[in-house]
Amino acid sequence: MTDYHLAATMAMLGPAQNRYAAPSAWDRLHADLGIRLPPDYQVIVDAYAPIQLNGHLHLSHPATERWNLVQWIRETVQAWSEVPWDEPDLDADEDPRQLFGLKELSFGTRNGLWPIASTDRGETIFLDAAADATRLVVNYDETWAEHRLSFTEWLYRYLIGEDMTGPNSSAFYPGPVKLQHLPMSASERLELWYGPDQSM
């Protein structure tokens, strides 16, 4: 894979660690969920997850027991499916159907929205499975943002400080990207390190 944004993002994050990389875990995820997640997303997840980036963005992995991607997707899909989208007091700018021209709003279906990442600020990043080209839809509080780009382009722009989850939503921190492995047991201490210096 030679995608520019994938290479640029990995240059910011540092060498791939591939602690839990396992093609069979992705095969199980795709079979269990009935959807194929983008290859560039799989590369980033395999290389670094489970991880928190720049203190906010979380990526889970399908091969781990804790921070398991399949479990997180299922729980998130269930939570979003319980939102009463047809209530009459829902403003137009709070309804992704009206904002993005969605014929229907569903989560975790063949033509629905699939959660693929989240932040500790309450943002959820969705993949639109019905889009002809890659489309990400992001929710933050009661606002929605749409991005017609690959996951790694979205992540690259997020890490360089663009507003990728809505107006004035930048989570930019000067200097190298901060990475933190998510704890794999109750007793594990958090490991924090930084990506390469990008000022050269």
Phi and psi in degrees as GROMACS dihedral restraints (atoms count N, CA, C in turn):
[ dihedral_restraints ]
;  ai    aj    ak    al  type     phi  dphi    fc
    3     4     5     6     1  -120.3    20    10
    4     5     6     7     1    25.2    20    10
    6     7     8     9     1   -60.1    20    10
    7     8     9    10     1   131.2    20    10
    9    10    11    12     1   -57.5    20    10
   10    11    12    13     1   -48.0    20    10
   12    13    14    15     1   -70.4    20    10
   13    14    15    16     1   -30.2    20    10
   15    16    17    18     1   -64.2    20    10
   16    17    18    19     1   -47.4    20    10
   18    19    20    21     1   -63.8    20    10
   19    20    21    22     1   -41.8    20    10
   21    22    23    24     1   -66.7    20    10
   22    23    24    25     1   -38.8    20    10
   24    25    26    27     1   -66.5    20    10
   25    26    27    28     1   -44.1    20    10
   27    28    29    30     1   -67.9    20    10
   28    29    30    31     1   -28.9    20    10
   30    31    32    33     1   -64.9    20    10
   31    32    33    34     1   -34.7    20    10
   33    34    35    36     1   -74.1    20    10
   34    35    36    37     1   -33.2    20    10
   36    37    38    39     1   -86.3    20    10
   37    38    39    40     1   -21.2    20    10
   39    40    41    42     1    97.7    20    10
   40    41    42    43     1  -179.4    20    10
   42    43    44    45     1   -55.9    20    10
   43    44    45    46     1   140.4    20    10
   45    46    47    48     1   -62.6    20    10
   46    47    48    49     1   138.2    20    10
   48    49    50    51     1  -100.1    20    10
   49    50    51    52     1   -32.1    20    10
   51    52    53    54     1    49.2    20    10
   52    53    54    55     1    42.2    20    10
   54    55    56    57     1   -63.0    20    10
   55    56    57    58     1   -34.4    20    10
   57    58    59    60     1  -124.7    20    10
   58    59    60    61     1    13.8    20    10
   60    61    62    63     1   -56.8    20    10
   61    62    63    64     1   126.3    20    10
   63    64    65    66     1  -156.7    20    10
   64    65    66    67     1   107.6    20    10
   66    67    68    69     1   -54.5    20    10
   67    68    69    70     1   -33.8    20    10
   69    70    71    72     1   -64.0    20    10
   70    71    72    73     1   -31.2    20    10
   72    73    74    75     1   -66.6    20    10
   73    74    75    76     1   -38.3    20    10
   75    76    77    78     1   -70.1    20    10
   76    77    78    79     1   -37.6    20    10
   78    79    80    81     1   -60.0    20    10
   79    80    81    82     1   -43.3    20    10
   81    82    83    84     1   -65.0    20    10
   82    83    84    85     1   -43.0    20    10
   84    85    86    87     1   -59.7    20    10
   85    86    87    88     1   -48.5    20    10
   87    88    89    90     1   -64.0    20    10
   88    89    90    91     1   -37.1    20    10
   90    91    92    93     1   -70.2    20    10
   91    92    93    94     1   -42.9    20    10
   93    94    95    96     1   -67.1    20    10
   94    95    96    97     1   -41.6    20    10
   96    97    98    99     1   -93.0    20    10
   97    98    99   100     1   -18.7    20    10
   99   100   101   102     1    73.7    20    10
  100   101   102   103     1    26.8    20    10
  102   103   104   105     1  -146.9    20    10
  103   104   105   106     1   150.2    20    10
  105   106   107   108     1  -104.5    20    10
  106   107   108   109     1   124.3    20    10
  108   109   110   111     1   -83.5    20    10
  109   110   111   112     1   152.7    20    10
  111   112   113   114     1   -58.5    20    10
  112   113   114   115     1   141.9    20    10
  114   115   116   117     1   -58.2    20    10
  115   116   117   118     1   -38.7    20    10
  117   118   119   120     1   -67.1    20    10
  118   119   120   121     1   -35.3    20    10
  120   121   122   123     1   -63.0    20    10
  121   122   123   124     1   -43.6    20    10
  123   124   125   126     1   -61.6    20    10
  124   125   126   127     1   -39.7    20    10
  126   127   128   129     1   -62.1    20    10
  127   128   129   130     1   -46.5    20    10
  129   130   131   132     1   -64.0    20    10
  130   131   132   133     1   -45.4    20    10
  132   133   134   135     1   -62.0    20    10
  133   134   135   136     1   -47.3    20    10
  135   136   137   138     1   -60.9    20    10
  136   137   138   139     1   -39.3    20    10
  138   139   140   141     1   -70.0    20    10
  139   140   141   142     1   -33.4    20    10
  141   142   143   144     1  -131.2    20    10
  142   143   144   145     1   -28.4    20    10
  144   145   146   147     1   -75.5    20    10
  145   146   147   148     1   158.5    20    10
  147   148   149   150     1   -73.1    20    10
  148   149   150   151     1   132.9    20    10
  150   151   152   153     1  -154.7    20    10
  151   152   153   154     1   157.0    20    10
  153   154   155   156     1  -117.1    20    10
  154   155   156   157     1   131.0    20    10
  156   157   158   159     1  -110.5    20    10
  157   158   159   160     1   132.7    20    10
  159   160   161   162     1    50.8    20    10
  160   161   162   163     1    35.2    20    10
  162   163   164   165     1    77.1    20    10
  163   164   165   166     1    -1.1    20    10
  165   166   167   168     1  -134.7    20    10
  166   167   168   169     1   -51.0    20    10
  168   169   170   171     1   -79.2    20    10
  169   170   171   172     1   126.5    20    10
  171   172   173   174     1  -106.5    20    10
  172   173   174   175     1   136.1    20    10
  174   175   176   177     1  -125.5    20    10
  175   176   177   178     1   127.4    20    10
  177   178   179   180     1   -98.1    20    10
  178   179   180   181     1   173.3    20    10
  180   181   182   183     1  -131.8    20    10
  181   182   183   184     1   142.5    20    10
  183   184   185   186     1   -75.7    20    10
  184   185   186   187     1   -11.0    20    10
  186   187   188   189     1  -100.3    20    10
  187   188   189   190     1    -1.5    20    10
  189   190   191   192     1  -104.5    20    10
  190   191   192   193     1   154.7    20    10
  192   193   194   195     1   -77.9    20    10
  193   194   195   196     1   -49.3    20    10
  195   196   197   198     1   -84.8    20    10
  196   197   198   199     1   149.4    20    10
  198   199   200   201     1    56.4    20    10
  199   200   201   202     1    39.6    20    10
  201   202   203   204     1   -77.1    20    10
  202   203   204   205     1   127.1    20    10
  204   205   206   207     1   -64.4    20    10
  205   206   207   208     1   -42.9    20    10
  207   208   209   210     1   -62.7    20    10
  208   209   210   211     1   -46.0    20    10
  210   211   212   213     1   -63.1    20    10
  211   212   213   214     1   -43.6    20    10
  213   214   215   216     1   -63.6    20    10
  214   215   216   217     1   -43.1    20    10
  216   217   218   219     1   -60.0    20    10
  217   218   219   220     1   -46.7    20    10
  219   220   221   222     1   -61.3    20    10
  220   221   222   223     1   -44.9    20    10
  222   223   224   225     1   -65.2    20    10
  223   224   225   226     1   -39.5    20    10
  225   226   227   228     1   -70.4    20    10
  226   227   228   229     1   -41.4    20    10
  228   229   230   231     1   -58.6    20    10
  229   230   231   232     1   -45.1    20    10
  231   232   233   234     1   -61.8    20    10
  232   233   234   235     1   -44.0    20    10
  234   235   236   237     1   -63.2    20    10
  235   236   237   238     1   -44.3    20    10
  237   238   239   240     1   -71.6    20    10
  238   239   240   241     1   -28.8    20    10
  240   241   242   243     1   -70.3    20    10
  241   242   243   244     1   -18.8    20    10
  243   244   245   246     1   -89.2    20    10
  244   245   246   247     1    -3.8    20    10
  246   247   248   249     1   -71.2    20    10
  247   248   249   250     1   130.8    20    10
  249   250   251   252     1   -78.5    20    10
  250   251   252   253     1    83.5    20    10
  252   253   254   255     1   -71.2    20    10
  253   254   255   256     1   -16.6    20    10
  255   256   257   258     1   -97.7    20    10
  256   257   258   259     1    12.2    20    10
  258   259   260   261     1   -68.0    20    10
  259   260   261   262     1   139.6    20    10
  261   262   263   264     1   -67.2    20    10
  262   263   264   265     1   -20.1    20    10
  264   265   266   267     1   -89.3    20    10
  265   266   267   268     1    11.0    20    10
  267   268   269   270     1   -77.8    20    10
  268   269   270   271     1   117.4    20    10
  270   271   272   273     1   -69.1    20    10
  271   272   273   274     1   154.7    20    10
  273   274   275   276     1   -60.1    20    10
  274   275   276   277     1   -36.7    20    10
  276   277   278   279     1   -78.9    20    10
  277   278   279   280     1    -0.7    20    10
  279   280   281   282     1  -104.9    20    10
  280   281   282   283     1    -2.6    20    10
  282   283   284   285     1  -108.0    20    10
  283   284   285   286     1   106.8    20    10
  285   286   287   288     1   -63.3    20    10
  286   287   288   289     1   -21.1    20    10
  288   289   290   291     1   -62.7    20    10
  289   290   291   292     1   -46.1    20    10
  291   292   293   294     1   -75.8    20    10
  292   293   294   295     1   -37.3    20    10
  294   295   296   297     1   -66.3    20    10
  295   296   297   298     1   -39.9    20    10
  297   298   299   300     1  -117.0    20    10
  298   299   300   301     1     8.1    20    10
  300   301   302   303     1    67.1    20    10
  301   302   303   304     1    36.2    20    10
  303   304   305   306     1   -78.7    20    10
  304   305   306   307     1   130.8    20    10
  306   307   308   309     1   -64.6    20    10
  307   308   309   310     1   -35.7    20    10
  309   310   311   312     1  -148.4    20    10
  310   311   312   313     1   161.3    20    10
  312   313   314   315     1  -116.5    20    10
  313   314   315   316     1   113.1    20    10
  315   316   317   318     1  -142.4    20    10
  316   317   318   319     1   158.0    20    10
  318   319   320   321     1  -123.6    20    10
  319   320   321   322     1   131.7    20    10
  321   322   323   324     1    74.7    20    10
  322   323   324   325     1    24.2    20    10
  324   325   326   327     1  -113.6    20    10
  325   326   327   328     1   170.1    20    10
  327   328   329   330     1   -57.1    20    10
  328   329   330   331     1   -33.4    20    10
  330   331   332   333     1  -115.0    20    10
  331   332   333   334     1    22.4    20    10
  333   334   335   336     1  -105.1    20    10
  334   335   336   337     1  -167.5    20    10
  336   337   338   339     1   -95.2    20    10
  337   338   339   340     1   134.5    20    10
  339   340   341   342     1  -118.7    20    10
  340   341   342   343     1   120.6    20    10
  342   343   344   345     1   -69.7    20    10
  343   344   345   346     1   132.6    20    10
  345   346   347   348     1  -125.8    20    10
  346   347   348   349     1   -13.7    20    10
  348   349   350   351     1  -161.2    20    10
  349   350   351   352     1   164.3    20    10
  351   352   353   354     1  -153.6    20    10
  352   353   354   355     1   169.2    20    10
  354   355   356   357     1  -126.7    20    10
  355   356   357   358     1   165.4    20    10
  357   358   359   360     1   -80.5    20    10
  358   359   360   361     1     3.8    20    10
  360   361   362   363     1   -94.6    20    10
  361   362   363   364     1     2.3    20    10
  363   364   365   366     1    94.1    20    10
  364   365   366   367     1    12.2    20    10
  366   367   368   369     1   -89.6    20    10
  367   368   369   370     1   141.8    20    10
  369   370   371   372     1  -126.3    20    10
  370   371   372   373     1   130.3    20    10
  372   373   374   375     1  -103.9    20    10
  373   374   375   376     1   123.7    20    10
  375   376   377   378     1  -112.7    20    10
  376   377   378   379     1   146.6    20    10
  378   379   380   381     1   -96.3    20    10
  379   380   381   382     1   129.8    20    10
  381   382   383   384     1   -87.7    20    10
  382   383   384   385     1   104.9    20    10
  384   385   386   387     1   -70.6    20    10
  385   386   387   388     1   -17.1    20    10
  387   388   389   390     1   -88.9    20    10
  388   389   390   391     1   -11.7    20    10
  390   391   392   393     1   -70.9    20    10
  391   392   393   394     1   142.9    20    10
  393   394   395   396     1   -65.4    20    10
  394   395   396   397     1   -41.2    20    10
  396   397   398   399     1  -113.7    20    10
  397   398   399   400     1   170.9    20    10
  399   400   401   402     1   -59.6    20    10
  400   401   402   403     1   126.9    20    10
  402   403   404   405     1  -138.6    20    10
  403   404   405   406     1   127.7    20    10
  405   406   407   408     1  -108.9    20    10
  406   407   408   409     1   140.6    20    10
  408   409   410   411     1  -123.1    20    10
  409   410   411   412     1   129.2    20    10
  411   412   413   414     1  -119.4    20    10
  412   413   414   415     1   133.1    20    10
  414   415   416   417     1  -109.7    20    10
  415   416   417   418     1   134.3    20    10
  417   418   419   420     1  -140.1    20    10
  418   419   420   421     1   111.7    20    10
  420   421   422   423     1    59.8    20    10
  421   422   423   424     1  -116.3    20    10
  423   424   425   426     1  -108.9    20    10
  424   425   426   427     1    16.0    20    10
  426   427   428   429     1  -111.1    20    10
  427   428   429   430     1   155.9    20    10
  429   430   431   432     1  -130.0    20    10
  430   431   432   433     1   146.9    20    10
  432   433   434   435     1  -134.2    20    10
  433   434   435   436     1   147.5    20    10
  435   436   437   438     1  -119.8    20    10
  436   437   438   439     1   139.2    20    10
  438   439   440   441     1  -137.1    20    10
  439   440   441   442     1   120.1    20    10
  441   442   443   444     1   -95.1    20    10
  442   443   444   445     1    80.0    20    10
  444   445   446   447     1  -161.1    20    10
  445   446   447   448     1   170.0    20    10
  447   448   449   450     1   -72.9    20    10
  448   449   450   451     1   163.7    20    10
  450   451   452   453     1   -60.9    20    10
  451   452   453   454     1   -42.6    20    10
  453   454   455   456     1   -70.6    20    10
  454   455   456   457     1   -30.1    20    10
  456   457   458   459     1   -67.7    20    10
  457   458   459   460     1   -41.8    20    10
  459   460   461   462     1   -58.8    20    10
  460   461   462   463     1   -47.1    20    10
  462   463   464   465     1   -64.2    20    10
  463   464   465   466     1   -42.6    20    10
  465   466   467   468     1   -57.6    20    10
  466   467   468   469     1   -48.4    20    10
  468   469   470   471     1   -66.6    20    10
  469   470   471   472     1   -35.5    20    10
  471   472   473   474     1   -60.8    20    10
  472   473   474   475     1   -45.4    20    10
  474   475   476   477     1   -71.5    20    10
  475   476   477   478     1   -26.2    20    10
  477   478   479   480     1   -89.8    20    10
  478   479   480   481     1     2.4    20    10
  480   481   482   483     1    99.9    20    10
  481   482   483   484     1    15.7    20    10
  483   484   485   486     1   -78.3    20    10
  484   485   486   487     1   159.1    20    10
  486   487   488   489     1   -78.8    20    10
  487   488   489   490     1    89.4    20    10
  489   490   491   492     1  -101.9    20    10
  490   491   492   493     1    -0.3    20    10
  492   493   494   495     1  -124.9    20    10
  493   494   495   496     1    14.2    20    10
  495   496   497   498     1   135.7    20    10
  496   497   498   499     1   174.6    20    10
  498   499   500   501     1   -59.0    20    10
  499   500   501   502     1   136.6    20    10
  501   502   503   504     1    54.1    20    10
  502   503   504   505     1    39.2    20    10
  504   505   506   507     1  -106.5    20    10
  505   506   507   508     1     6.3    20    10
  507   508   509   510     1   -54.2    20    10
  508   509   510   511     1   137.2    20    10
  510   511   512   513     1  -117.7    20    10
  511   512   513   514     1    48.7    20    10
  513   514   515   516     1   -83.8    20    10
  514   515   516   517     1   137.5    20    10
  516   517   518   519     1  -128.2    20    10
  517   518   519   520     1   125.8    20    10
  519   520   521   522     1   -61.6    20    10
  520   521   522   523     1   150.0    20    10
  522   523   524   525     1    94.2    20    10
  523   524   525   526     1  -172.3    20    10
  525   526   527   528     1   -62.7    20    10
  526   527   528   529     1   156.4    20    10
  528   529   530   531     1   -65.2    20    10
  529   530   531   532     1   136.7    20    10
  531   532   533   534     1   -91.8    20    10
  532   533   534   535     1   127.3    20    10
  534   535   536   537     1  -118.6    20    10
  535   536   537   538     1   144.2    20    10
  537   538   539   540     1  -146.8    20    10
  538   539   540   541     1   118.2    20    10
  540   541   542   543     1   -64.9    20    10
  541   542   543   544     1   137.1    20    10
  543   544   545   546     1   -77.2    20    10
  544   545   546   547     1   138.9    20    10
  546   547   548   549     1   -64.5    20    10
  547   548   549   550     1   134.5    20    10
  549   550   551   552     1   -96.3    20    10
  550   551   552   553     1    -0.9    20    10
  552   553   554   555     1  -152.7    20    10
  553   554   555   556     1   165.3    20    10
  555   556   557   558     1   -64.5    20    10
  556   557   558   559     1   -27.0    20    10
  558   559   560   561     1   -95.7    20    10
  559   560   561   562     1    -6.6    20    10
  561   562   563   564     1   -72.4    20    10
  562   563   564   565     1   134.8    20    10
  564   565   566   567     1   -83.7    20    10
  565   566   567   568     1   145.4    20    10
  567   568   569   570     1   -70.3    20    10
  568   569   570   571     1   134.9    20    10
  570   571   572   573     1  -105.6    20    10
  571   572   573   574     1   119.8    20    10
  573   574   575   576     1  -116.1    20    10
  574   575   576   577     1   135.2    20    10
  576   577   578   579     1  -152.3    20    10
  577   578   579   580     1   176.1    20    10
  579   580   581   582     1  -123.7    20    10
  580   581   582   583     1   149.1    20    10
  582   583   584   585     1   -71.2    20    10
  583   584   585   586     1   178.2    20    10
  585   586   587   588     1   -62.4    20    10
  586   587   588   589     1   151.3    20    10
  588   589   590   591     1   -65.8    20    10
  589   590   591   592     1   125.9    20    10
  591   592   593   594     1   -98.8    20    10
  592   593   594   595     1     6.9    20    10
  594   595   596   597     1   -82.8    20    10
  595   596   597   598     1    -5.7    20    10
